[in-house]
Amino acid sequence: MTSPEPAHPSNKPGKIALAINPGASFGRTRDAGDHAAQYFRAAGRDVVVLEADSYDALQRIVRDALAPGSAVEALVVVGGDGMVHLGVNALAGLEIPLGIVPSGTGNDVARLLSLPLADTAAACSRVLAAMATGGRRIDVGRVTAAGRTTRFAGVLSAGFDAAVNERANSWRWPRGKSRYNLAMLRELGSFRRIEYTVTADGTTWKQPALLISVANGQFIGGGMQITPDALPDDGWLDLFVVRPLSRLRFLAVFPKVFAGKHTSHPAVEIKRVRNVRLEAAGVVAYADGERLASLPVEVDVIPGGLRVLA
């Protein structure tokens, strides 16, 4: 690994809390986490490595590490979108910034922030540079469901794509993006249209659809650009609706999603909203690739709710 350049010193003393999920991307994060810790220490930073055997246990360890008086200057997560989700929620109400060293399967939030996706040293360098400048503010989505409030940085999905996540997460094989694509094909064989009730910015309507997403970012599923004009710092969420399509027509439009060229299709609708309530029977919502709760969910935006080291 290339040694850190001394051109990005931090002007403030403080620790970097480095949260590592060894299970992300089937264990490849373990090496990325070790390399990140070495990089930050070589740059003269005090690093506290946070690890656990489970996601829930890691959430508790991270929250404890960020307690008042901890002298943590930044939380850096090593992994995929699930680790970003963990960091976003651990930092709720705090002024500590979030750094990301992408090493998961999807890395859609890192992609949104134009972070290096396959270069641990470059990602660490970006973190140190942003610590010196203060980073940037982005909006955060806030979800209320089943009496619980959760935040997300990227996209909340409730429909076909969430069902694909459900199926893919139950498989141990294949690894990587091919697992998501195969799960999509399997799910497509049995999936039926959903009858939603949508309330957005005070207006309620019935909406038959294959899926509805509420996006703060542009990407899901490891690079599918579902809302190509979404900005993470404009104070808006993008409501993405795909109305019912036949399987053949869905498969015809699907490849265009990776380049964001699907938005002119008559079954696709995108509108800017501040808050949304989604209701439908038997539908589970995912955010940043993490399972949240069954619908109904209420989603709104917290403008500038998170400082990121990007």
C-alpha positions in Angstrom: 0.0 0.0 0.0 1.3 3.5 -0.8 2.2 5.5 2.3 0.1 8.6 3.0 1.4 11.8 1.8 2.0 14.5 4.4 0.2 17.0 2.3 -3.1 16.3 4.1 -2.5 17.0 7.8 -5.3 17.5 10.2 -5.4 20.8 12.0 -7.3 19.4 15.0 -6.2 16.7 17.4 -8.6 13.8 18.0 -9.1 10.2 17.3 -10.4 8.4 14.3 -12.9 5.7 15.2 -12.5 3.1 12.5 -15.5 0.7 12.3 -14.9 -2.5 10.3 -17.4 -5.1 9.3 -15.5 -8.3 8.6 -18.5 -9.9 7.0 -19.0 -7.2 4.4 -18.3 -8.3 0.8 -17.7 -11.9 2.2 -14.8 -11.0 4.4 -12.7 -8.9 2.0 -13.3 -5.9 4.3 -11.0 -7.5 6.9 -7.9 -6.7 4.8 -9.3 -3.2 3.8 -9.8 -2.4 7.4 -6.3 -3.4 8.4 -4.8 -1.4 5.6 -6.9 1.7 6.5 -5.8 1.5 10.1 -2.2 1.3 9.0 -2.6 4.2 6.6 -4.1 6.5 9.2 -1.5 5.6 11.8 1.3 6.2 9.3 -0.2 9.6 8.8 0.2 10.3 12.5 -3.5 9.8 13.5 -4.7 8.1 16.7 -6.9 5.2 15.5 -9.4 3.2 17.6 -10.5 0.1 15.7 -14.1 -1.0 16.3 -15.0 -4.6 15.4 -17.7 -7.1 16.4 -19.0 -10.5 15.2 -22.4 -9.1 14.3 -23.9 -6.0 12.8 -26.0 -5.3 16.0 -23.0 -5.7 18.3 -21.0 -3.4 16.1 -23.8 -0.8 16.3 -23.5 -0.8 20.1 -19.7 -0.6 20.1 -19.8 2.4 17.7 -22.4 4.3 19.7 -20.3 3.7 22.9 -17.2 4.9 21.1 -18.9 8.2 20.2 -20.2 9.0 23.7 -19.5 12.5 25.0 -15.9 13.0 26.1 -14.6 10.4 23.6 -12.4 12.9 21.7 -13.4 11.3 18.5 -12.8 13.6 15.6 -14.2 11.4 12.8 -16.0 8.1 12.4 -14.7 6.2 9.4 -16.6 3.1 8.2 -15.0 0.3 6.2 -17.4 -1.7 4.2 -20.4 -1.2 1.9 -23.7 0.6 2.1 -24.7 -1.3 5.3 -21.8 0.2 7.1 -22.6 3.6 5.8 -26.1 3.1 7.1 -24.7 2.2 10.5 -22.5 5.3 10.5 -25.3 7.6 9.5 -27.5 6.4 12.3 -24.7 6.4 14.9 -24.0 10.0 14.1 -27.6 11.2 14.4 -27.6 14.5 16.4 -23.8 14.6 16.6 -21.4 17.0 14.7 -18.8 14.2 14.1 -18.3 13.7 10.4 -18.5 10.4 8.6 -15.7 9.0 6.4 -16.1 6.0 4.1 -13.6 3.5 2.9 -15.6 1.5 0.3 -15.1 -2.2 0.3 -18.6 -3.7 0.1 -20.5 -5.2 -2.8 -22.8 -2.2 -3.7 -21.0 0.9 -2.5 -23.8 3.1 -3.8 -23.4 5.9 -1.3 -19.6 6.0 -2.0 -20.4 6.1 -5.7 -22.8 9.0 -5.1 -20.0 10.9 -3.3 -17.5 10.1 -6.1 -15.2 8.3 -3.7 -12.5 5.8 -4.9 -14.2 2.4 -5.0 -11.3 -0.1 -5.4 -8.4 1.7 -3.8 -8.2 1.7 0.0 -5.2 4.1 0.1 -7.0 6.6 -2.2 -10.1 6.5 -0.1 -8.1 7.0 3.1 -6.3 10.0 1.4 -9.7 11.5 0.6 -10.7 11.1 4.3 -7.6 12.9 5.5 -7.9 15.7 3.0 -11.5 16.3 3.9 -10.7 16.3 7.6 -8.4 19.2 6.9 -11.0 21.1 5.0 -14.1 20.1 7.0 -15.7 17.9 4.4 -19.2 18.7 3.0 -22.8 18.6 4.2 -25.4 16.3 2.7 -29.0 15.7 3.3 -30.3 12.7 5.2 -33.5 10.8 4.7 -35.5 10.1 7.9 -37.9 7.1 8.1 -40.5 6.5 10.8 -41.9 3.0 10.8 -43.2 0.6 13.4 -42.6 3.2 16.1 -38.9 3.6 15.3 -37.0 6.3 13.5 -34.1 5.5 11.2 -31.9 7.6 8.9 -30.5 6.8 5.5 -28.0 8.4 3.1 -28.9 6.8 -0.2 -32.2 5.3 -1.3 -35.2 3.8 0.5 -36.9 1.0 -1.6 -40.3 -0.5 -1.2 -41.3 -2.9 -3.9 -39.7 -5.2 -6.5 -36.1 -4.0 -5.6 -36.7 -4.5 -1.9 -38.0 -8.0 -2.6 -34.9 -8.7 -4.6 -32.8 -7.7 -1.6 -34.9 -10.0 0.6 -34.2 -12.9 -1.8 -30.5 -12.1 -2.3 -29.8 -11.7 1.4 -31.1 -15.2 2.0 -28.4 -16.7 -0.3 -24.8 -17.5 0.4 -24.0 -17.9 -3.2 -23.1 -16.4 -5.7 -21.0 -13.6 -4.4 -20.8 -10.0 -5.5 -23.2 -8.2 -7.9 -24.2 -11.4 -9.8 -26.1 -12.5 -6.7 -28.3 -9.4 -6.9 -28.9 -9.8 -10.7 -29.7 -13.5 -10.3 -32.1 -12.8 -7.4 -33.8 -10.2 -9.6 -34.4 -12.7 -12.4 -35.8 -15.2 -9.9 -38.0 -12.7 -8.2 -39.3 -11.4 -11.6 -40.9 -14.8 -12.2 -43.3 -14.5 -9.3 -43.6 -10.8 -8.6 -46.9 -9.1 -9.0 -47.9 -5.4 -9.1 -48.4 -3.6 -5.8 -51.3 -1.4 -4.9 -49.8 1.5 -3.0 -51.4 4.5 -1.2 -49.0 7.4 -1.5 -49.1 10.7 0.3 -46.5 13.2 -0.8 -46.4 16.8 0.4 -50.0 16.6 1.5 -51.5 15.0 -1.6 -52.8 11.4 -1.4 -53.4 9.0 -4.3 -53.6 5.3 -5.2 -50.6 4.1 -7.2 -50.3 0.7 -8.8 -46.6 0.0 -9.3 -43.8 -2.6 -9.5 -41.8 -0.5 -7.1 -41.5 2.8 -5.4 -38.3 4.3 -4.1 -37.5 7.4 -2.1 -34.1 8.6 -3.1 -31.6 11.0 -1.5 -29.0 9.6 -3.9 -28.9 8.2 -7.4 -27.9 4.6 -7.1 -29.1 1.2 -5.9 -28.0 -2.4 -6.5 -24.3 -1.6 -7.1 -24.6 1.1 -9.7 -28.2 1.2 -11.1 -28.8 4.9 -11.6 -32.5 5.0 -10.8 -32.7 8.8 -10.2 -29.9 10.3 -12.2 -30.7 13.9 -11.4 -31.0 13.4 -7.6 -28.6 15.5 -5.5 -27.7 14.7 -1.9 -27.5 18.3 -0.9 -30.5 20.0 -2.5 -33.0 19.6 0.4 -35.3 17.4 -1.7 -36.0 13.7 -2.0 -36.8 12.0 -5.4 -39.9 9.8 -5.5 -39.2 7.1 -8.1 -42.2 5.1 -9.4 -42.2 2.3 -11.9 -45.8 1.5 -13.0 -46.8 -2.1 -13.9 -45.0 -3.6 -16.9 -44.9 -7.0 -18.4 -41.8 -9.1 -17.7 -40.5 -8.7 -21.2 -40.9 -4.9 -21.2 -39.3 -4.7 -17.8 -36.3 -6.7 -19.0 -36.1 -4.5 -22.1 -35.9 -1.3 -20.0 -33.7 -2.7 -17.2 -30.3 -2.4 -18.9 -30.9 1.3 -19.4 -31.0 1.9 -15.6 -27.2 1.5 -15.3 -26.7 4.6 -17.5 -29.7 6.5 -16.2 -31.4 6.3 -19.6 -34.7 4.8 -18.4 -36.3 8.1 -17.2 -38.1 8.8 -20.5 -40.0 5.5 -20.4 -43.7 6.0 -20.0 -43.9 3.7 -17.0 -41.3 5.7 -15.1 -42.1 8.8 -13.0 -39.8 10.8 -10.9 -40.9 13.8 -8.8 -39.2 15.9 -6.1 -40.8 15.8 -2.7 -40.1 16.8 0.9 -42.0 14.1 2.6 -43.7 10.8 1.7 -45.9 8.2 3.3 -46.1 4.8 1.6 -48.7 2.2 2.4 -49.2 -1.2 0.9 -49.9 -4.7 2.2 -47.1 -7.2 2.5 -44.2 -4.9 1.4 -41.0 -4.5 3.3 -38.9 -1.3 3.0 -35.1 -1.3 2.7 -32.8 1.7 3.0 -29.1 1.7 2.1 -29.6 -2.0 1.4 -30.7 -2.6 5.0 -34.0 -4.1 6.0 -36.1 -1.6 8.0 -39.8 -2.6 8.4 -43.0 -3.4 6.7 -45.0 -0.6 5.2 -46.5 1.9 6.2 -43.4 4.1 6.4 -43.1 7.9 6.6 -40.1 9.5 5.0 -38.9 13.1 5.1 -35.6 14.9 4.5 -33.2 16.6 7.0 -31.3 19.2 4.9 -27.6 19.2 5.6 -28.2 16.6 8.3 -24.7 14.9 7.9 -21.2 16.0 7.4 -19.2 13.6 5.2 -15.5 13.4 4.6 -15.7 13.5 0.8 
